[in-house]
Amino acid sequence: MSTKFNYGRIFLLGFGFFGVSVIWGIYNAFVPIFLANKFSLAPAWIGFFMTLDNIAALFIQPPVGAWSDRLRTPIGRRMPFILVGAPLGALAFGFIPLAAVLPLFVACTSTLLLSMALWRTPVVALMPDITPSQYRSQANGIINFMGGIGAIIAFLVGSSLYRINPNFPFWMGSGLVILSSLLLFIFIKEPHNYEDASHEPDMFASLREVIADKEKSAIRLFLAIFAWFVGYNAIEAFFTLYAVNHLGLNEADGAGLLGHLSLIFVLFALVAGVIGARAGRRVTISAGLILLGSFIFAAYVIPVETLITPLTKVPVLGTIRVISLFLMGAGASWALININSLPMVVDMTTSARLGTYTGLYYLFSTLAAIAGPIINGGIVQLSGNNYNLMMLAAPLFMVIALVLMLGVKRGEAVIAE
């Protein structure tokens, strides 16, 4: 692993996460609309469908992370997964809006999710590969800054393109993913002085070690990750439908509101990394959980008429409403949590197992991404399609995560000698 921190190289690495964020931003914003309007699925079925990508990722991403730890090729141990998965995912993504029948739609989305699951863990594991421990919060801030730009493009540019033609956001996403993977291949050269990982335990053996460890910091952190992702992913997957059915806005405006959250996440990502490095990762994450739960709960209790009140109109962002302020606060809070969690995870292990522990991070976050929409879809359907209840359920999971974080004693930055 490199002993120096190179900002330019980390920004280039961020193009990988940029491509991932564009794809999933567009997917989460518009696929639920297709399922509701084109295929007439009920909310619970939409929630289940929105977990299919995560169900596949659950079985693919963690083992792929461990596999990439052991792989040795002339172009590195992570790059082969990127060069196979990214182009296949881009191709499948471009065909999603063209599918006129549900079986074909499922075929396109299934190919997409399999391809994306193949390269997501390796591209994220590249960050600790090339970054010393004490700089990983800052590096993760840069990578998520790039990912946030991808999300902004997905929600804001995507919503504008959707108004012109529903196909256009998907085709834009396909092109950007191919471009980002090419930039990674050209400019990121993996180190080849890895520790020997051939005798390291696989992902499931590592998980058993984590569970059996008398010092429970790792398992408490993984369970906290599960809890906060349950709350956050449920909102993200259903927000466009929440905007349409509870706030009375149209689909494009709903996607645009998510862009407001993503904008502040982007602007705050770099700051969140610096705060985590200086104040400590556990303290920073805990503060983020308190703030995020508070902003979401505020949106639950405030009347719709107040939430949708226009405050101003700005270029690119469009109309800023009262709810935009809470979403922007949620974006900053989510940055405090999300930027510092992966560095905590990878600093609980050795460099030989970075991919394995990155895979474990995605195991728990993916389980949450499966559970969140299903739980949320069930709550909405049982309540007679009251989409506002998702703004009550999410803060409860933030409280659970906060309690778990109180017992985490490891995962802070290790200063190199």
N, C-alpha and C positions, 0 to 999 in steps of 0.2 A: 504493500500500500504506500502511496505517496506520503511524504512527511511534510509537504508544503501545501498551502491552501491557495488555489488559483481561481480567482473569481470568474475570469473569462471562461475557463473550462467548465465550471459549474453552470454558468448561464447556458452554454452550449448543451450540456447534459439536460438542462431543463426543457429542451425541445422535445425530448421523449415524453415527459409528463405533460407537456403542452398538447401533444397529439392525443394522448389518452383522455385528457380533459375535454377537448373539442368533441370527441366521439361521444363520451358519456353525457356531456351537457346537452347535446342535441337529442340524444336518445331519451334521456329522462324528461326533457321538455315536451317532445312531440309524439313519442311512441304511445303514451297513455291516451293522447287525443285520437290517434288512429284506432286504438283498441276500442275506445268508447264510441266514436262516430262512424268509423268504417266497418267495424266488426260487431258493434253493439254488445260489448261485454259488460257485465255487472262490476261494481267497484271491487268486490272481493276477488273476482277473477282477474281484474286488471292488476291488483296487488300481487297475486300469485305470478302472473306473467312477468311482472317487473322484477321478480326474484329469480327467473330462470337463468339469466346471465350469471347471477351470483351462485346459484347451485352448481353450475358447471365450473365456475372459478374456484369454488370450494375444493373440488377434487383435482384441479389442475394447478392452480397457482402455488400452493405450498410445496407439493412435490417438485415442481419445476424449479423453485428457488433452491431446494436442496440439490437437485440435479446440476444446476448451474454452478454450485460450489465445487462439484467434482469434475466438471467438464473442462477439458484442455484442448484448444484449437489454436491455429496460427492467428486468428483474429480475436481471441479472447474466450472467456467462459460465459459471458453474458450476450455478446453480439449475435451469435447464431440464432438465438431465440427471437431477437428483435427483427432480423432480416427475413425470417420466415413468417412470423406472426403479424407484423404490421401491414405488409401488402395484402395478405389474405383478408385481414379484418377490414381494410379500406375498401376492397372490392365488394365484400358482402354488405357493408354499410350503404354503399351507393345504390344497391338494389332494393333496400327495405321499402322506400316509398312507392316503388313500382309494383309491389306485390298486391294483387287484387283479391286474392283468396287467403284465408287464414293459414292453411297448411304451407303455402309458399312463403307467407310472412314469417312463420315459425322457422322455416328452413333458412331464410336469410339471417334472422336474428340468432339462430343457433350457430351458424357458421361464424358470425361476428363474435359471439361470446367465447367460442372455443379459441379463435385466433387471438383475441385480445388477452385472454387468460394466459396464453402461451408466453407473451412477452412483457406483461406488466411487472411481475416480480423481478425478473432480471434487470429491467431498465431502472427500477427503483434501487435495487441492490448495488448498482454502479456507484451511487452516491457515497456510501461508506467505504466502498472499494478504493476510491481515490481521495477521500477526505479524512484527515486526522480527527480523533474523537472530540477535541475541544472546539472544533469548528463545524460540527455536524448540525447543530441547531441553525446556525447561519446558512449553511449549505442547503438544508432542507427548506429554509425560508426562501432562498433563491429559486429552488426547483418548484416550490409551490407558487411563487410569484409567477413563474412561467405557466404553470398549470392554471392559475387564476386568469391569466390573459387568455388562455384557451377557453375557459369557461365564459368569460365576457364575450368573446367572439361567438361562442355557441349560442348564448342567450340573446345578446343584443343584435349582432349581425344576423344570427340565425332567425330571430323573430322578424326582422325586416325582410329577409329573403323568403320566409314562410308566407308573408303577405303577397309576395309576387307569385310564388309557386311553391307548394309544399315539398317538392323534390329538391329544391335548391340548397337548403341547409345541409342535407345529407351529402350531396355532391361536393359541397364546400368542405365538409368534414373529411371525406375520402381523400381529397387532394392534399389537405394540410397534414394528414397522417403520413402519407407517402413522402411529402417534403421533409417532415420532421425526422423520419427514420433515416433518410438519406444524409441529413446533416449530422446525425449521430455517427453514422458509419464513417463519414469523411473526417470528422474533426475529433472524435473521442477515441483515443488509443488506450486500451486497457493495460494495466500493469501485468507483468507475467511472473512477479516474485511472490506468488501466493504461498501461504502456509499449506502444507499437505492436508487435504480434506478427505483423503481416501479411507481413512480409518475413523472418521468422525461419525457419530450416530446419525441416522436419517431423521426426517422431520418428526415422524411419530415417536421414535425413541427419544428425541429431544423434548417432545411434548410430555412424555412420561417422566422425564427427568425434572421438568419444570413443575409438574404437579406433585412429585414426590419430594421435592426440595423442602427441607425444614424451614429455610428462610423464604417466605412466601411473596417476596416483592414481585417476582416475575409473573406469577399466576394472578396476583391481584391487579397488576398492570394490564395483563391481557383481558381479564374480566371487565376492567374499567373501560378499555377500548371497545369491547363488545357493547357495553351499556350505552356509551355516548354515541356510537354509530347507529344503534337501534333508533334512538331518538332523532338524530340528524337525518339519516337516510330515509326514514319514513316521511319526513316533511319534504325532502327534496323530490322524492318519487311522486308525491301527490300534490305538489304545490300548484301546478297549473290547473288541476281540477279544483283545488281549494279556491283559487282566484276566480274561476268561472262560477262555481256553485255557491260559494259563501260570500265572496266579495262582489259578485255580479260583473266582473270584468271579462274581456274576451281573451282567447287563448294567447294571442301575441303579447297582450299587455301583461298576462300572467308570467310568461317567459321573461319579459323585460324586467319585472320586479325581481326575479331571481338574479338577473344581471346586476342589480343594485347591490345585493349581498356579495356577489362575486367581485365586484369592483373594490369594495372595502377590504375583502379578503386579500386581494392582490396588493393593494396599497399598504396593508398592515403586515403582510407575510414577512418581509424583510425585518420590520421592527420586532415582530414576535420572536424571530430567531435570536435577535440581539438581547431581548428581554429574557428569554430562556437561558441564554448563556450567562447573563449577569445575575439574575435573581434566582436562578435554579429552575430546572425543568418541572419538578413536581409542583412547586409553588405557582409557577406560571400557568400550568395546566389547570390546577385547582381554581385559580382566579377566573380563568376562561369558562370553566363549567358553571360557576356561580353567575357570571354575567350572561352567558348564553341562555341558561334556564330562565333568568329574569326577563330577558327581551322577548323570548317566545311566549312566556306566560302573560306578559303585558298585551301581546297581540290577541290572546284568548279573551281577556276580560274587557277590552276596549270595543265599543260598538262599531259595527260595520261602517256606518255613516261617517264616523270619525276617521277610521282607518283609510278609507278611500278618498278622503278630502285632498284635492290637489294643493300643493304648496308652491311649486314653481315648475318651470320647464327648462331643461338644459339640453344642449346638443348631445347627441349620441345616447344619453341616458333617457331622454324623453321626459315624461311627466313624473315629477317627484311627489309622492303622496305621503301621508302620515305613516302608513305601514312601511314605506321605504326607510324611514329613520330607524325603525326597529330591526328591519332586515340588515341595514348597514351596521348597526350595533352587533347583531348576530354574526355578521361577517368578520368583524374584528375579534370577537370572542372565539369564534371557531378557529381563527388563525392562531391564537394563543394555545389552543388545545392541539390542533392538528400538526402544527409545525414542530412541536417539541416531543410528540409521542414516538415517532419512529426513531429519532436519535436515542431516546430512553431505551427502546427495545434493543437496538443493535449494540448499545454499550453495556448490555448484560451478558455479552458473549465474546468470543474471540473472532479474529478476522477470518479464520477458516470456516466459520459457521454463519457469516453475515447473510448469505442467501437463505439459509435455513431459518434463521430468526426473522428475516424479512418475510419469509413464507408463513411463519407462525403469526406475525402481525396481520397478514392478509387472511389467514385462517379465521381469526376472531373477528376482524372487520367484515369479512365476507359472510360469516354466520349472522352477523348483525344486519347486514344488508338483505339477507334472506328473511330474517325474522321481522325486521322493521315494517316493510310494506305489507306483509301478511297480517301482522298485528293491527296496523293502521287501517288496512282495507276492511278487516273484520269489524273494528270499532265503528268505522263510518257506516258500514252496511247495517249493523245491529242497531245503530242509533237513528235509522231512517235517513241515511245520507247526510248526516251532520258533519261536514268536513272541518268545522271549527274544533272538534274534539281532539284533532291531532296536535293542536297547539296547547292542549292540556296534558296529553300523554308524554310528549317529548321532555318537558321539564322534570318529570318524575324519574326518567332514566338518567338525566344529568345529576340528580341528587344521589342515585345509586352509585354512579361513577365517582362522585366526589367522596363518598364514604370509603369506597375501595382505595382511592388514591391516598387516603390518610395513612394507610399501612405500607406504602411503597417506600423502601429505604435505599434502593439502588437505582442505577440508570443515569446518574449525573455524569457530566463530562469528565473524562480522564485526561489530565494534562500530561503531554509528552515530556519526557526528560530532555 
